[in-house]
Amino acid sequence: MKAAILAGGYGKRLRPLTSDRPKPLVEVAGKPIIVWQIEWLKNHGITEIIVLAGYLYSRLIEYLGNGSRFGVKIAYVIEEEPLGTGGALKNAEHLLRGEEYFLVLNGDIITNLDPLKLVKKLSEHEDAVGAIAAVPLRSPYGILRIDEGERIQEFVEKPILREYWINAGVYVMRPAIFDYLPERGDIEKTTFPVLAQQRKLIALRYHDVFWRSIDTYKDVEEVSKELQATQIL
């Protein structure tokens, strides 16, 4: 199975770290985000990777090369101007249309969830076009636990809110997805709402996995500390 990494964004909220490099090359715990992803994919037997690149794409090509030093094969599909996540994937149709399934992931996440479970989930639903990994929402704030007498019982720092689920930015798709993708636009805003309305998207809930999105400089610091402290990956 092939994996496509959406790596074309500007990463504006990570500046100045992204002033001279694309977001996937920002280092977290001493390693670029995309290298964490490549190692994760390889650990699950996925060694054919397509990097969907745009902003400062030459830096990605220079750093990753053909993937041989990471034990994988890497190809590139370049967008000369921003196409959005949906348009970027549509741009790679010629490399993915012949696959039974393929994996797609956002280029700013670090996780240890098992993507092969998504493949199994999708294979059980012949009418579905794609499967989305879902993870519990992590509160961006610390919360207060307050008793019936309005007294504070405890402070809980950024808890996992297990009653709410979010899109983890990891998908397994069938080639039929290309019939729904825009030439330009984000898949989350254009394609997914249509597929959801048609009941052609399924979700797989992942419990007790490591998953973090790297959106800001604060995320870089927090996730670096977390990875170094837990050695979870």
C-alpha positions in Angstrom: 0.0 0.0 0.0 1.2 3.5 -0.8 1.0 6.5 1.5 0.6 10.1 0.5 1.8 12.8 2.9 0.2 16.2 2.5 3.2 18.5 2.9 2.5 21.6 0.9 1.3 24.1 3.4 3.1 27.3 4.5 3.0 26.6 8.2 2.5 30.3 9.0 1.7 29.7 12.7 5.1 28.1 13.1 7.1 31.0 11.9 10.0 31.8 12.2 10.7 28.0 12.2 9.1 27.8 8.7 10.7 30.8 7.2 13.4 28.7 5.6 11.9 25.2 5.6 8.5 23.6 5.0 6.5 22.6 8.1 7.2 18.8 7.8 11.0 19.6 8.3 10.4 21.3 11.6 12.2 19.3 14.2 10.4 17.8 17.2 12.4 16.0 19.8 15.5 16.3 17.5 13.8 14.8 14.4 11.8 16.4 11.6 8.1 15.7 11.7 8.2 13.9 8.4 10.9 11.6 9.5 8.8 10.6 12.5 6.1 9.8 9.9 8.3 7.8 7.6 9.6 5.7 10.5 6.0 5.1 11.7 4.9 4.1 8.2 7.9 1.8 7.8 7.1 0.1 11.1 3.7 -0.8 9.6 5.2 -2.2 6.4 4.3 0.8 4.3 7.5 1.7 2.3 6.1 3.5 -0.8 5.6 7.1 0.0 4.4 10.0 -2.1 5.2 13.5 -0.7 2.7 16.1 -1.9 4.9 19.2 -1.7 4.5 22.8 -2.4 6.1 25.5 -0.3 9.9 25.2 -0.3 9.6 21.8 -1.9 13.2 21.7 -2.9 14.2 21.5 0.8 12.1 18.4 1.2 13.7 16.8 -1.9 17.2 17.8 -0.7 16.6 16.3 2.7 14.7 13.1 1.9 16.0 12.3 -1.5 14.6 9.0 -2.9 14.1 7.7 0.6 16.8 5.0 0.4 18.6 6.2 3.6 15.3 5.7 5.5 14.7 2.3 4.0 11.7 3.5 1.9 10.9 4.7 -1.6 9.9 8.3 -1.9 8.3 10.1 -5.0 7.2 13.7 -5.2 4.2 15.5 -6.7 4.8 19.2 -6.7 2.1 21.9 -6.7 3.5 25.1 -8.3 0.8 27.1 -6.5 -1.4 26.3 -3.5 -4.1 23.8 -4.3 -5.4 22.9 -0.9 -5.4 19.4 0.6 -8.1 18.2 -1.9 -6.4 19.7 -4.9 -3.0 18.4 -3.8 -4.3 14.8 -3.6 -6.1 15.2 -6.9 -2.8 16.3 -8.4 -1.4 12.8 -7.4 -4.2 10.8 -9.1 -1.9 9.4 -11.7 0.2 7.7 -9.0 -2.7 6.4 -6.9 -5.7 5.7 -9.1 -4.5 2.1 -9.7 -4.3 1.2 -6.0 -7.0 -0.8 -4.2 -6.4 1.3 -1.1 -4.0 4.1 -0.2 -3.2 6.0 3.0 -3.3 9.8 3.2 -2.0 11.8 6.2 -1.5 15.4 7.1 2.2 16.4 7.2 2.0 17.9 10.7 1.0 15.0 12.9 3.0 12.5 15.0 1.2 9.4 16.1 1.6 5.7 16.9 -1.9 4.6 15.8 -2.1 1.5 13.7 -3.1 2.5 10.1 -3.6 -1.1 9.0 -6.7 -1.2 11.2 -8.2 1.5 9.0 -7.6 -0.6 6.0 -9.4 -3.5 7.6 -12.3 -1.2 8.6 -12.7 0.1 5.1 -12.5 -3.4 3.6 -15.6 -4.3 5.7 -17.7 -1.6 4.0 -17.8 -2.0 0.3 -20.0 1.1 -0.3 -17.6 3.4 1.6 -15.1 5.6 -0.2 -12.8 6.3 2.8 -12.1 5.7 6.4 -11.0 8.4 8.9 -9.0 7.8 12.0 -10.7 9.5 15.0 -9.0 10.3 18.3 -10.3 11.8 21.5 -10.2 15.6 21.8 -7.5 17.0 24.0 -8.6 20.2 25.8 -6.5 23.2 24.8 -6.9 24.5 28.4 -6.7 23.2 31.9 -10.1 22.6 33.5 -11.6 23.0 36.9 -13.5 20.3 38.8 -16.1 22.0 40.9 -18.3 20.3 43.5 -22.0 21.0 44.3 -21.0 23.6 46.8 -19.1 25.6 44.2 -15.8 24.7 45.7 -12.9 23.8 43.5 -11.9 20.2 43.9 -8.9 20.1 41.6 -7.2 21.5 38.6 -6.8 19.1 35.6 -4.2 20.2 33.0 -5.4 19.8 29.4 -7.3 16.5 29.9 -8.4 14.1 27.1 -12.1 14.7 26.5 -13.2 11.2 25.7 -16.7 12.0 24.9 -15.6 14.1 21.9 -13.8 12.8 18.8 -11.8 14.6 16.2 -10.4 14.0 12.8 -6.8 12.7 13.3 -5.7 13.6 9.8 -5.0 9.9 8.9 -7.2 8.4 6.1 -7.4 5.2 4.1 -9.2 5.7 0.7 -10.3 3.9 -2.3 -9.6 5.4 -5.8 -13.2 6.4 -6.0 -12.2 9.4 -3.9 -10.8 11.1 -7.0 -14.3 11.4 -8.4 -15.1 13.7 -5.5 -11.9 15.8 -5.2 -11.7 19.4 -6.3 -9.0 20.8 -8.5 -8.5 23.4 -5.8 -9.7 23.4 -2.2 -9.4 21.5 1.0 -10.7 18.0 1.3 -12.1 18.7 4.8 -14.3 21.5 3.5 -15.3 20.2 0.0 -15.1 16.4 -0.3 -15.7 15.1 3.2 -19.0 16.9 3.8 -20.4 15.5 0.6 -19.3 12.0 1.4 -20.7 12.2 4.9 -24.0 13.3 3.5 -24.0 10.3 1.2 -23.0 8.0 4.1 -19.8 7.0 2.3 -17.3 7.8 5.0 -16.6 5.7 8.0 -14.7 6.4 11.2 -12.5 4.2 13.3 -12.1 5.4 16.9 -8.6 4.9 18.4 -8.4 4.7 22.1 -5.2 5.2 24.1 -2.9 6.1 21.3 -0.3 8.8 21.0 -1.5 11.6 18.6 -0.4 15.2 18.4 -0.7 17.8 15.8 2.2 20.3 15.4 0.5 23.7 14.7 2.4 26.3 16.8 5.8 26.8 18.4 4.2 25.9 21.7 3.2 22.5 20.2 6.8 21.9 19.2 8.0 22.5 22.8 5.2 20.4 24.4 5.4 17.5 22.1 9.2 17.4 22.2 9.1 17.1 26.0 6.3 14.5 25.8 8.2 12.3 23.4 11.5 12.6 25.3 9.7 11.8 28.6 7.6 8.9 27.5 9.7 7.3 24.7 6.3 6.2 23.3 7.5 6.1 19.7 
